[in-house]
Amino acid sequence: MTYPSPLFQTYEQILLRENAKFNLTAITDPAEIRQKHFADSLALLDDEPCPLTPDSSILDVGAGGGFPGVPLKLARPGLRLTLLEATGKKAQFLRLLAEELGIEAQVVKARAEAAAHDPAHRGQYDVVTARAVAALPLLCELCLPFVKVGGVFVAYKGPRENAEGELRAAARAIAVLGAKPERVHSETTAYGGRTRIVLRKLSHTPAGYPRNHGAMRNKPL
């Protein structure tokens, strides 16, 4: 595919150069990076309707190597991007990446279950994304508290049939946390199926959520 910015080539070079040091991705073939990381991240822009406006505030939870937040920022430079990452070395990489690409992005080193109780982040974002982080019931508890009422959480998932099963399993969590399913977008590529589950925030998440990590794992919503 043709990327909307020449900085994607620079991003690919930085990722390959720094991967051994920061343990960012198991994908090291350039063609696979372009499809499985870049194209997958950018697929959100082709969804109808696209939840991103030119200046949306966006939080990428568990940003890791920067996907999907950094590709979206490169395609839509006006986005106000925050990258949340709990692992120190990966947060360090994200700061390096933003500096070398010359983009404005806030990097927050924190666990999502802690940051979601910080007034600086709770209920502050138009769009929250997460890709390859956790099963949807747990992911909703981690991510929906960050979303503004009226905003959306977009969960990047694999094949549609698997994603729809996760959506059914997360039905109670979605309702308890103040959201509703809005759309499921999916497509099949040469590298398999990919799906984006879009949840609309209808009301404030109750103050007790997210719970600590042990409670979420032991007694999911």
Rosetta blueprint (number, residue, H / E / L):
1 M L
2 T L
3 Y L
4 P L
5 S L
6 P L
7 L H
8 F H
9 Q H
10 T H
11 Y H
12 E H
13 Q H
14 I H
15 L H
16 L H
17 R H
18 E H
19 N H
20 A H
21 K H
22 F H
23 N L
24 L L
25 T L
26 A L
27 I L
28 T L
29 D L
30 P H
31 A H
32 E H
33 I H
34 R H
35 Q H
36 K H
37 H H
38 F H
39 A H
40 D H
41 S H
42 L H
43 A H
44 L H
45 L H
46 D H
47 D L
48 E L
49 P L
50 C L
51 P L
52 L L
53 T L
54 P L
55 D L
56 S L
57 S E
58 I E
59 L E
60 D E
61 V E
62 G L
63 A L
64 G L
65 G L
66 G L
67 F L
68 P L
69 G H
70 V H
71 P H
72 L H
73 K H
74 L H
75 A H
76 R L
77 P L
78 G L
79 L L
80 R E
81 L E
82 T E
83 L E
84 L E
85 E E
86 A L
87 T L
88 G H
89 K H
90 K H
91 A H
92 Q H
93 F H
94 L H
95 R H
96 L H
97 L H
98 A H
99 E H
100 E H
101 L H
102 G L
103 I L
104 E L
105 A E
106 Q E
107 V E
108 V E
109 K E
110 A L
111 R L
112 A H
113 E H
114 A H
115 A H
116 A L
117 H L
118 D L
119 P L
120 A L
121 H L
122 R L
123 G L
124 Q L
125 Y E
126 D E
127 V E
128 V E
129 T E
130 A E
131 R E
132 A L
133 V L
134 A L
135 A L
136 L H
137 P H
138 L H
139 L H
140 C H
141 E H
142 L H
143 C H
144 L H
145 P H
146 F H
147 V E
148 K E
149 V E
150 G E
151 G E
152 V E
153 F E
154 V E
155 A E
156 Y E
157 K E
158 G L
159 P L
160 R H
161 E H
162 N H
163 A H
164 E H
165 G H
166 E H
167 L H
168 R H
169 A H
170 A L
171 A H
172 R H
173 A H
174 I H
175 A H
176 V H
177 L L
178 G L
179 A E
180 K E
181 P E
182 E E
183 R E
184 V E
185 H E
186 S E
187 E E
188 T E
189 T E
190 A L
191 Y L
192 G E
193 G E
194 R E
195 T E
196 R E
197 I E
198 V E
199 L E
200 R E
201 K E
202 L L
203 S L
204 H L
205 T L
206 P L
207 A L
208 G L
209 Y L
210 P L
211 R L
212 N L
213 H H
214 G H
215 A H
216 M H
217 R H
218 N H
219 K L
220 P L
221 L L
